[in-house]
Structure formats: structure tokens, C-alpha cells
């Protein structure tokens, strides 16, 4: 466990990676989105109201930022850890702990912002970036926070997984895997059209809430963590 904690700590040696850059991206997106909403509120023919609020998806920017950061950190961090003779198990546990802490931090910040938006009626102008009704209808701001945490964990694992696949198997096999995943999506879409699954899928999507999406994202993250371990467990130290 001590070795895993060491791996956990070196993920935060450069605090800009998992703390500074995501904080800058999220705060910038929040300020820009809120600024645009104020401009619209002050200059539109009809001001934003509770009956006609303004919603923004800018909050997801931090999630895509974390995907890229996790890929870069996994690529360089694995070489550092294995080169220092850390076991693959210690590296995997340390990486998962680091990603988990970052995910919980993102979830806490998002939940706080969603709560503030709800408490202030969208900062007084009915503008919402986190407290989207579709996600808050069951569980409120806490549901949004849980979803953000689960989504952050999933996207960071996606970034780490493909970075480690590239490191172990090379560019060609990584692209082969990516193309295979895209082809699978296309095939599933084609089957949904052929067998008219569209209405049932739409009904299923509409029945989901922030809490259920958080559960699905957590389940996908657990599966991806297992797949990542399969890549790491036989990765050579000099890969």
C-alpha cells in the first residue's frame, strides 16, 4: 500500500495537471457562460425569466479537459513508476486513487455550483450551467455532483486506457481498437434503425435521471478499470 500511495502522490507533483488546469478551465467556462447570460438578460427584448430560463452546457468542458490530462499523465507516469521498479499492481492502485480523488473533487465543486444556482434562481437571471432540470429532478444538486464525479472518473479512465494501449501496443493497434469501437457504434445504430428500436431507446433515455446516469457511468468506469488493468499487468518496464 505504501508503494501505491507513492504512485498516488507523484500524480500531484505537478499540481497544474489535475488541479490548476481543470480549475482554470471550469472557472473560465463558468464566467464566460454567466457573462453571456447577463448580456442576453440586459439586451434581449424579453429578460430571462423562470418560465423561460437559459441553460448552458459549458460545465462539461472540465470533463474533456481531464480526459486529455489523464492520457498525458498515464503515458508519462507509467514509464516513471515502472522504471523505478514499482509493481504494476501498485501503479494501478495509485493511479485509480489519484483519479478517484480528482473525480470526487470535481463532483463536490459541481454540486456546490448547482446548489448555488438553485438557491439564487440562476444568479438572479435564471441562467443554469450545472443545475439542469433533467439532472436535478431526482436528488437535486447532489445528483448532479454524483454524475459529474462518475463522468469524470469514466472519461479519465478512457484517456488513461487509450494512452496505455498506445504505450504497450503502439500506434497502429491503438487506432485499430479505436476504429473497432467506432464500427461497433455504427453497427448498433444500424441495428436500431433496422429493428425500429428508436422509440424504445428514446423512452429509456427520457426515464433516466442524474442519479441513474451516475450509476451507469460508475458501472462503465468499473469495467474500464478492469480492462486497463489487463493492459497494465503485462506492460514491460521499458515500454
C-alpha positions in Angstrom: 0.0 0.0 0.0 2.9 2.4 0.7 4.1 2.0 -2.9 0.6 2.7 -4.2 0.5 5.8 -2.0 3.8 6.9 -3.5 2.3 6.5 -7.0 -0.7 8.4 -5.9 1.5 11.3 -4.7 3.5 11.7 -7.8 0.3 12.2 -9.8 0.1 15.6 -7.9 3.7 16.6 -8.0 2.8 19.0 -10.8 -0.3 20.5 -9.4 -1.2 22.1 -12.6 -2.1 18.8 -14.2 -5.1 17.7 -12.1 -5.7 20.8 -10.1 -4.7 24.1 -11.8 -5.6 23.4 -15.4 -9.1 21.9 -14.7 -9.8 24.7 -12.2 -8.8 27.3 -14.8 -11.0 25.6 -17.5 -14.0 25.3 -15.3 -13.8 28.8 -13.9 -13.3 30.3 -17.3 -16.2 28.4 -18.8 -18.4 29.4 -15.8 -17.5 33.1 -16.0 -17.9 33.2 -19.8 -21.2 31.4 -19.8 -22.5 33.6 -17.0 -21.3 36.8 -18.7 -23.0 35.9 -21.9 -26.2 35.2 -20.0 -26.0 38.7 -18.3 -25.5 40.3 -21.8 -28.6 38.4 -23.1 -30.6 39.3 -20.0 -29.8 43.0 -20.2 -30.2 43.4 -24.0 -32.9 41.0 -25.1 -36.4 42.2 -25.8 -37.6 40.0 -23.0 -35.5 39.3 -20.0 -34.8 35.8 -18.9 -37.4 34.5 -16.5 -38.4 31.4 -14.5 -40.7 30.5 -17.4 -38.0 30.9 -20.0 -34.6 30.3 -18.4 -31.3 29.9 -20.2 -29.3 26.7 -20.0 -25.6 26.1 -20.8 -23.6 23.0 -21.4 -20.3 24.8 -20.7 -19.7 22.9 -17.5 -18.8 19.7 -19.4 -15.6 21.5 -20.6 -13.7 20.4 -17.5 -14.5 16.7 -18.2 -13.0 16.8 -21.6 -10.0 18.6 -20.2 -9.5 15.9 -17.7 -9.7 13.2 -20.4 -6.7 14.7 -22.2 -4.8 15.3 -19.0 -5.3 11.8 -17.8 -4.0 10.4 -21.1 -0.8 12.5 -20.9 -0.2 11.7 -17.2 -0.8 7.9 -17.7 1.6 7.8 -20.7 4.4 9.5 -18.8 3.6 8.3 -15.3 3.6 4.6 -16.2 7.1 4.9 -17.5 8.2 6.7 -14.4 6.6 4.2 -12.0 7.7 1.1 -13.7 11.1 2.5 -14.4 11.5 2.9 -10.6 10.6 -0.7 -10.1 7.1 -0.1 -8.7 4.9 -3.1 -9.2 2.1 -2.9 -11.8 -0.4 -3.5 -9.1 1.0 -0.6 -7.1 0.9 1.6 -10.2 -2.7 0.7 -11.0 -3.9 1.2 -7.4 -2.1 4.6 -7.1 -3.5 5.8 -10.4 -7.0 4.8 -9.5 -6.8 6.5 -6.1 -5.5 9.7 -7.8 -8.3 9.7 -10.4 -10.8 8.9 -7.7 -9.7 11.9 -5.6 -9.9 14.2 -8.6 -13.3 12.9 -9.5 -14.6 13.5 -6.0 -13.2 17.0 -6.1 -14.9 17.7 -9.4 -18.2 16.3 -8.1 -18.0 18.4 -5.0 -17.4 21.6 -6.9 -20.1 20.9 -9.4 -22.6 20.0 -6.7 -21.8 23.3 -4.9 -22.3 25.3 -8.1 -25.5 23.6 -8.8 -26.8 24.3 -5.3 -25.8 28.0 -5.6 -27.7 28.2 -9.0 -30.8 26.6 -7.4 -30.6 28.8 -4.3 -30.2 32.0 -6.3 -32.6 31.2 -9.1 -29.7 31.1 -11.6 -27.8 34.1 -10.1 -31.0 36.1 -10.3 -31.2 35.9 -14.1 -32.4 32.3 -14.4 -29.2 31.0 -16.1 -28.2 27.4 -15.3 -24.9 25.7 -16.2 -25.0 22.9 -13.6 -28.5 22.6 -12.2 -30.2 21.4 -15.3 -33.7 20.2 -14.6 -33.3 16.9 -16.4 -30.5 16.0 -13.9 -31.8 17.6 -10.7 -35.4 16.2 -10.9 -34.3 13.4 -8.6 -31.6 14.1 -6.0 -31.2 17.8 -6.7 -27.7 19.3 -6.7 -26.2 16.2 -5.1 -27.3 14.1 -8.1 -25.5 16.5 -10.4 -22.4 16.2 -8.3 -22.5 12.4 -8.3 -22.9 12.4 -12.1 -20.0 14.8 -12.5 -17.8 12.6 -10.3 -18.7 9.4 -12.1 -18.4 11.0 -15.6 -15.0 12.5 -14.6 -13.8 9.1 -13.5 -15.1 7.4 -16.7 -13.5 10.0 -19.0 -10.2 10.0 -17.2 -10.1 6.2 -17.4 -10.8 6.4 -21.1 -7.9 8.7 -21.6 -5.6 6.6 -19.5 -6.7 3.4 -21.2 -6.0 4.5 -24.7 -2.7 6.1 -23.6 -1.6 2.8 -22.1 -2.8 0.8 -25.1 -0.7 3.1 -27.3 2.3 2.7 -25.0 2.1 -1.0 -24.8 0.9 -2.0 -28.3 1.8 1.0 -30.5 0.0 3.5 -32.7 -1.3 1.0 -35.3 -3.0 -1.2 -32.7 -4.5 1.7 -30.8 -6.1 3.0 -34.0 -7.3 -0.5 -34.8 -9.0 -0.5 -31.4 -10.5 3.0 -31.9 -11.8 2.1 -35.3 -13.3 -1.1 -34.0 -15.1 0.8 -31.3 -16.5 3.3 -33.8 -17.6 0.5 -36.2 -19.4 -1.2 -33.2 -21.3 2.0 -32.6 -22.2 2.3 -36.3 -23.4 -1.3 -36.3 -25.5 -0.8 -33.2 -27.0 2.3 -34.7 -27.8 0.5 -37.9 -29.5 -2.4 -36.0 -31.6 0.2 -34.1 -32.8 1.6 -37.4 -33.5 -1.8 -39.0 -35.4 -3.2 -36.0 -37.0 0.1 -35.1 -35.5 0.3 -31.6 -35.6 4.1 -31.7 -38.8 4.8 -29.8 -37.9 2.3 -27.0 -34.4 3.8 -26.7 -35.8 7.3 -26.6 -38.3 6.3 -23.9 -35.4 4.7 -21.9 -33.3 7.8 -22.2 -36.2 10.0 -21.0 -36.7 7.9 -18.0 -33.1 8.4 -16.8 -32.2 10.9 -14.1 -28.9 12.4 -12.8 -28.7 9.5 -10.3 -29.3 6.8 -12.8 -26.8 8.3 -15.2 -24.3 8.5 -12.4 -24.8 4.7 -11.8 -24.3 3.8 -15.4 -21.2 5.9 -15.6 -19.8 4.3 -12.5 -20.5 0.9 -13.8 -18.8 1.7 -17.1 -15.8 3.1 -15.2 -15.5 -0.1 -13.2 -15.5 -2.2 -16.4 -12.9 0.1 -18.0 -10.7 0.0 -14.9 -10.7 -3.8 -15.3 -9.7 -3.5 -18.9 -7.0 -1.0 -18.1 -5.6 -3.5 -15.6 -5.4 -6.1 -18.3 -3.2 -3.7 -20.3 -1.0 -2.7 -17.4 -0.4 -6.1 -15.8 1.9 -7.3 -18.6 3.3 -3.9 -19.7 7.1 -4.0 -19.9 9.0 -1.5 -17.8 10.8 -0.1 -20.9 7.6 0.3 -23.0 
